[in-house]
Amino acid sequence: MDYDHPAPEPHSQHRERRLALLIRRLPHRVQGIVHWLRRPSARWVRIPAGILLILGSVLFILPVFGLWMLPFGLILLAEDVAPLRRLTDRWLHWIEHRRPHWMGLPGTARRG
């Protein structure tokens, strides 16, 4: 057993799998940026970027800004803030079970 790096918890494995599915749906160039931002060493840029994306989502009525910025900013901040991680884990679970096509998974959304 490698004591330098603890084995990931099953919950975090689900999170990583779900995030990987969503990231795979992004344009290739954006995928590289997201992978870079998720690296532990990018924390110094990830936190301000997450905050700016959340603040920018408030300006969704302007052409460049949009509500897409809110979940993206929250997911970036969730890498470093545990309560946000739990919230985004619930969102990712909901998306996987209610809107699997958003993740590129087969299946149809359940109504009701």
MDAnalysis code that builds the backbone (N, CA, C; Angstrom):
import MDAnalysis as mda
import numpy as np

u = mda.Universe.empty(336, n_residues=112, atom_resindex=np.repeat(np.arange(112), 3), trajectory=True)
u.add_TopologyAttr("name", ["N", "CA", "C"] * 112)
u.add_TopologyAttr("resid", np.arange(1, 113))
u.add_TopologyAttr("resname", ["MET", "ASP", "TYR", "ASP", "HIS", "PRO", "ALA", "PRO", "GLU", "PRO", "HIS", "SER", "GLN", "HIS", "ARG", "GLU", "ARG", "ARG", "LEU", "ALA", "LEU", "LEU", "ILE", "ARG", "ARG", "LEU", "PRO", "HIS", "ARG", "VAL", "GLN", "GLY", "ILE", "VAL", "HIS", "TRP", "LEU", "ARG", "ARG", "PRO", "SER", "ALA", "ARG", "TRP", "VAL", "ARG", "ILE", "PRO", "ALA", "GLY", "ILE", "LEU", "LEU", "ILE", "LEU", "GLY", "SER", "VAL", "LEU", "PHE", "ILE", "LEU", "PRO", "VAL", "PHE", "GLY", "LEU", "TRP", "MET", "LEU", "PRO", "PHE", "GLY", "LEU", "ILE", "LEU", "LEU", "ALA", "GLU", "ASP", "VAL", "ALA", "PRO", "LEU", "ARG", "ARG", "LEU", "THR", "ASP", "ARG", "TRP", "LEU", "HIS", "TRP", "ILE", "GLU", "HIS", "ARG", "ARG", "PRO", "HIS", "TRP", "MET", "GLY", "LEU", "PRO", "GLY", "THR", "ALA", "ARG", "ARG", "GLY"])
u.atoms.positions = np.array([
    [0.852, -1.192, 0.000],
    [0.000, 0.000, 0.000],
    [0.886, 1.239, 0.000],
    [0.543, 2.221, -0.784],
    [1.311, 3.462, -0.906],
    [0.825, 4.451, 0.162],
    [1.689, 4.726, 1.154],
    [1.279, 5.597, 2.247],
    [1.457, 7.066, 1.926],
    [2.174, 7.383, 0.845],
    [2.335, 8.777, 0.455],
    [1.051, 9.353, -0.118],
    [0.281, 8.539, -0.788],
    [-0.954, 8.976, -1.420],
    [-2.083, 8.057, -0.981],
    [-2.962, 8.531, -0.098],
    [-4.059, 7.670, 0.344],
    [-4.968, 7.308, -0.832],
    [-5.538, 6.128, -0.741],
    [-6.462, 5.679, -1.794],
    [-7.673, 6.602, -1.811],
    [-8.133, 6.982, -3.009],
    [-9.300, 7.860, -3.069],
    [-10.537, 7.154, -2.522],
    [-11.363, 7.932, -1.866],
    [-12.602, 7.381, -1.335],
    [-13.543, 7.062, -2.487],
    [-14.416, 6.067, -2.323],
    [-15.356, 5.747, -3.396],
    [-16.181, 6.960, -3.822],
    [-16.534, 7.817, -2.870],
    [-17.326, 9.010, -3.181],
    [-16.561, 9.932, -4.124],
    [-15.257, 10.109, -3.867],
    [-14.468, 10.978, -4.729],
    [-14.243, 10.337, -6.094],
    [-14.245, 9.007, -6.160],
    [-14.129, 8.334, -7.453],
    [-15.351, 8.625, -8.311],
    [-16.535, 8.620, -7.696],
    [-17.764, 8.960, -8.427],
    [-17.685, 10.404, -8.923],
    [-17.219, 11.286, -8.073],
    [-17.102, 12.698, -8.446],
    [-16.159, 12.860, -9.631],
    [-15.009, 12.244, -9.553],
    [-14.033, 12.362, -10.633],
    [-14.574, 11.787, -11.937],
    [-15.271, 10.662, -11.858],
    [-15.843, 10.055, -13.058],
    [-16.879, 10.980, -13.678],
    [-17.739, 11.547, -12.844],
    [-18.781, 12.457, -13.348],
    [-18.173, 13.724, -13.944],
    [-17.177, 14.278, -13.272],
    [-16.521, 15.475, -13.803],
    [-15.814, 15.164, -15.122],
    [-15.182, 13.989, -15.203],
    [-14.500, 13.604, -16.443],
    [-15.500, 13.504, -17.594],
    [-16.694, 12.973, -17.317],
    [-17.720, 12.876, -18.366],
    [-18.136, 14.265, -18.849],
    [-18.320, 15.182, -17.918],
    [-18.700, 16.545, -18.311],
    [-17.568, 17.252, -19.055],
    [-16.356, 17.094, -18.576],
    [-15.216, 17.745, -19.217],
    [-15.036, 17.224, -20.641],
    [-15.283, 15.947, -20.826],
    [-15.152, 15.348, -22.155],
    [-16.127, 15.959, -23.155],
    [-17.206, 16.562, -22.675],
    [-18.198, 17.195, -23.549],
    [-17.781, 18.600, -23.987],
    [-16.748, 19.147, -23.373],
    [-16.273, 20.487, -23.712],
    [-15.428, 20.446, -24.983],
    [-15.295, 21.594, -25.659],
    [-14.365, 21.645, -26.796],
    [-12.954, 21.271, -26.338],
    [-12.196, 20.652, -27.219],
    [-10.878, 20.114, -26.872],
    [-9.977, 21.174, -26.225],
    [-9.967, 22.351, -26.767],
    [-9.107, 23.420, -26.229],
    [-9.504, 23.785, -24.796],
    [-10.792, 23.826, -24.532],
    [-11.281, 24.159, -23.194],
    [-10.972, 23.020, -22.227],
    [-11.006, 21.781, -22.706],
    [-10.679, 20.638, -21.851],
    [-9.282, 20.794, -21.241],
    [-8.335, 21.219, -22.056],
    [-6.972, 21.403, -21.559],
    [-6.895, 22.459, -20.469],
    [-7.630, 23.536, -20.637],
    [-7.647, 24.607, -19.631],
    [-8.258, 24.094, -18.335],
    [-9.354, 23.357, -18.447],
    [-10.027, 22.829, -17.253],
    [-9.122, 21.836, -16.535],
    [-8.454, 20.960, -17.278],
    [-7.530, 20.008, -16.649],
    [-6.409, 20.758, -15.927],
    [-5.893, 21.818, -16.543],
    [-4.841, 22.601, -15.911],
    [-5.360, 23.266, -14.632],
    [-6.562, 23.835, -14.696],
    [-7.135, 24.510, -13.525],
    [-7.393, 23.546, -12.371],
    [-7.677, 22.299, -12.671],
    [-7.983, 21.321, -11.622],
    [-6.741, 20.752, -10.951],
    [-5.560, 21.027, -11.491],
    [-4.324, 20.546, -10.863],
    [-4.149, 21.227, -9.505],
    [-3.647, 20.503, -8.513],
    [-3.444, 21.120, -7.190],
    [-2.555, 22.357, -7.244],
    [-1.564, 22.386, -8.103],
    [-0.653, 23.530, -8.162],
    [-1.303, 24.783, -8.757],
    [-2.481, 24.643, -9.360],
    [-3.177, 25.787, -9.965],
    [-4.150, 26.450, -8.989],
    [-4.055, 26.100, -7.731],
    [-4.974, 26.659, -6.735],
    [-4.944, 28.182, -6.728],
    [-3.778, 28.755, -6.898],
    [-3.616, 30.211, -6.855],
    [-4.392, 30.907, -7.965],
    [-4.694, 30.217, -9.055],
    [-5.482, 30.815, -10.129],
    [-6.910, 30.262, -10.140],
    [-7.092, 29.049, -9.625],
    [-8.412, 28.414, -9.613],
    [-9.403, 29.170, -8.717],
    [-8.963, 29.569, -7.533],
    [-9.864, 30.249, -6.597],
    [-10.314, 31.602, -7.147],
    [-9.396, 32.483, -7.589],
    [-9.874, 33.751, -8.172],
    [-10.722, 33.539, -9.425],
    [-10.369, 32.552, -10.258],
    [-11.152, 32.289, -11.463],
    [-12.563, 31.846, -11.096],
    [-12.689, 30.984, -10.097],
    [-14.009, 30.540, -9.649],
    [-14.849, 31.696, -9.139],
    [-14.238, 32.572, -8.353],
    [-14.960, 33.733, -7.814],
    [-15.383, 34.667, -8.943],
    [-14.477, 34.919, -9.892],
    [-14.818, 35.797, -11.019],
    [-15.923, 35.196, -11.885],
    [-15.904, 33.894, -12.088],
    [-16.968, 33.255, -12.871],
    [-18.324, 33.379, -12.167],
    [-18.330, 33.192, -10.862],
    [-19.580, 33.330, -10.103],
    [-20.080, 34.762, -10.177],
    [-19.199, 35.730, -9.978],
    [-19.596, 37.138, -10.065],
    [-20.045, 37.492, -11.480],
    [-19.359, 36.959, -12.495],
    [-19.732, 37.220, -13.880],
    [-21.085, 36.652, -14.249],
    [-21.492, 35.591, -13.565],
    [-22.799, 34.993, -13.871],
    [-23.946, 35.930, -13.517],
    [-23.696, 36.873, -12.616],
    [-24.721, 37.852, -12.254],
    [-25.030, 38.761, -13.453],
    [-24.064, 38.902, -14.344],
    [-24.227, 39.758, -15.522],
    [-24.720, 38.954, -16.727],
    [-25.508, 37.913, -16.474],
    [-25.942, 37.010, -17.535],
    [-26.743, 37.686, -18.641],
    [-27.238, 38.886, -18.401],
    [-28.024, 39.562, -19.446],
    [-27.129, 40.148, -20.541],
    [-25.825, 40.243, -20.258],
    [-24.886, 40.751, -21.262],
    [-24.454, 39.605, -22.180],
    [-24.096, 39.903, -23.420],
    [-23.812, 38.850, -24.402],
    [-22.675, 37.892, -24.039],
    [-21.590, 38.374, -23.451],
    [-20.430, 37.522, -23.178],
    [-20.635, 36.678, -21.926],
    [-21.361, 37.212, -20.983],
    [-21.561, 36.533, -19.713],
    [-22.781, 35.623, -19.801],
    [-22.905, 34.719, -18.871],
    [-24.062, 33.839, -18.895],
    [-24.187, 33.040, -17.618],
    [-25.323, 32.415, -17.452],
    [-25.552, 31.581, -16.272],
    [-24.647, 30.354, -16.253],
    [-24.088, 29.970, -17.419],
    [-23.153, 28.844, -17.472],
    [-21.954, 29.091, -16.554],
    [-21.678, 30.361, -16.275],
    [-20.515, 30.702, -15.468],
    [-20.695, 30.303, -13.996],
    [-21.931, 30.279, -13.519],
    [-22.191, 29.956, -12.114],
    [-21.781, 28.521, -11.773],
    [-22.306, 27.505, -12.458],
    [-21.889, 26.147, -12.076],
    [-20.397, 25.892, -12.320],
    [-19.845, 26.481, -13.365],
    [-18.429, 26.294, -13.650],
    [-17.584, 26.903, -12.525],
    [-17.958, 28.096, -12.086],
    [-17.244, 28.734, -10.977],
    [-17.379, 27.945, -9.685],
    [-18.571, 27.429, -9.412],
    [-18.781, 26.627, -8.201],
    [-17.972, 25.341, -8.228],
    [-17.912, 24.702, -9.398],
    [-17.132, 23.469, -9.506],
    [-15.646, 23.756, -9.290],
    [-15.164, 24.875, -9.816],
    [-13.754, 25.231, -9.586],
    [-13.485, 25.492, -8.103],
    [-14.363, 26.250, -7.468],
    [-14.173, 26.530, -6.034],
    [-14.326, 25.270, -5.187],
    [-15.162, 24.337, -5.630],
    [-15.406, 23.115, -4.875],
    [-14.145, 22.263, -4.744],
    [-13.168, 22.472, -5.614],
    [-11.910, 21.742, -5.493],
    [-11.217, 22.069, -4.170],
    [-11.496, 23.260, -3.619],
    [-10.799, 23.719, -2.420],
    [-11.720, 23.991, -1.229],
    [-13.031, 23.986, -1.435],
    [-13.980, 24.314, -0.371],
    [-14.926, 23.119, -0.182],
    [-14.769, 22.418, 0.941],
    [-15.513, 21.175, 1.176],
    [-17.040, 21.334, 1.103],
    [-17.651, 22.366, 1.712],
    [-19.118, 22.468, 1.605],
    [-19.596, 22.604, 0.151],
    [-18.842, 23.319, -0.659],
    [-19.200, 23.431, -2.077],
    [-19.002, 22.102, -2.798],
    [-18.025, 21.334, -2.366],
    [-17.783, 20.023, -2.961],
    [-18.988, 19.120, -2.742],
    [-19.546, 19.151, -1.533],
    [-20.729, 18.334, -1.250],
    [-21.914, 18.788, -2.107],
    [-22.075, 20.100, -2.261],
    [-23.154, 20.634, -3.084],
    [-22.987, 20.214, -4.541],
    [-21.783, 20.368, -5.078],
    [-21.573, 20.003, -6.477],
    [-21.664, 18.489, -6.670],
    [-21.293, 17.715, -5.649],
    [-21.471, 16.259, -5.741],
    [-22.950, 15.911, -5.906],
    [-23.794, 16.603, -5.154],
    [-25.245, 16.360, -5.288],
    [-25.734, 16.758, -6.679],
    [-25.249, 17.893, -7.196],
    [-25.625, 18.326, -8.549],
    [-25.198, 17.300, -9.583],
    [-23.951, 16.835, -9.466],
    [-23.444, 15.859, -10.428],
    [-24.241, 14.562, -10.372],
    [-24.604, 14.141, -9.170],
    [-25.435, 12.933, -9.018],
    [-26.795, 13.148, -9.691],
    [-27.399, 14.316, -9.465],
    [-28.697, 14.621, -10.062],
    [-28.601, 14.618, -11.584],
    [-27.560, 15.257, -12.102],
    [-27.379, 15.307, -13.556],
    [-27.234, 13.897, -14.118],
    [-26.415, 13.084, -13.471],
    [-26.188, 11.722, -13.991],
    [-27.469, 10.903, -14.015],
    [-28.329, 11.090, -13.028],
    [-29.541, 10.277, -12.949],
    [-30.743, 10.895, -13.648],
    [-30.797, 12.200, -13.735],
    [-31.956, 12.860, -14.344],
    [-31.704, 13.370, -15.760],
    [-30.478, 13.718, -16.063],
    [-30.121, 14.251, -17.382],
    [-28.831, 13.587, -17.881],
    [-28.817, 12.265, -18.032],
    [-27.569, 11.576, -18.395],
    [-27.002, 12.044, -19.739],
    [-27.865, 12.513, -20.624],
    [-27.385, 12.979, -21.929],
    [-26.477, 14.199, -21.785],
    [-26.591, 14.955, -20.701],
    [-25.699, 16.088, -20.469],
    [-24.262, 15.608, -20.299],
    [-24.103, 14.376, -19.807],
    [-22.783, 13.802, -19.602],
    [-22.365, 12.913, -20.767],
    [-23.204, 12.838, -21.764],
    [-22.908, 11.997, -22.916],
    [-23.222, 10.532, -22.653],
    [-24.026, 10.257, -21.651],
    [-24.408, 8.888, -21.321],
    [-25.699, 8.519, -22.039],
    [-25.870, 7.251, -22.337],
    [-27.137, 6.834, -22.947],
    [-28.251, 6.902, -21.909],
    [-29.457, 6.932, -22.392],
    [-30.610, 6.985, -21.490],
    [-31.392, 8.243, -21.712],
    [-32.576, 8.242, -21.213],
    [-33.422, 9.415, -21.344],
    [-33.693, 9.974, -19.976],
    [-33.988, 11.229, -19.947],
    [-34.299, 11.900, -18.683],
    [-35.631, 11.409, -18.166],
    [-35.691, 11.181, -16.884],
    [-36.955, 10.780, -16.253],
    [-37.808, 12.017, -16.038],
    [-39.065, 11.898, -16.297],
    [-39.993, 13.011, -16.072],
    [-40.691, 12.822, -14.747],
    [-40.987, 13.949, -14.103],
    [-41.775, 13.837, -12.896],
    [-41.174, 14.394, -11.723],
])
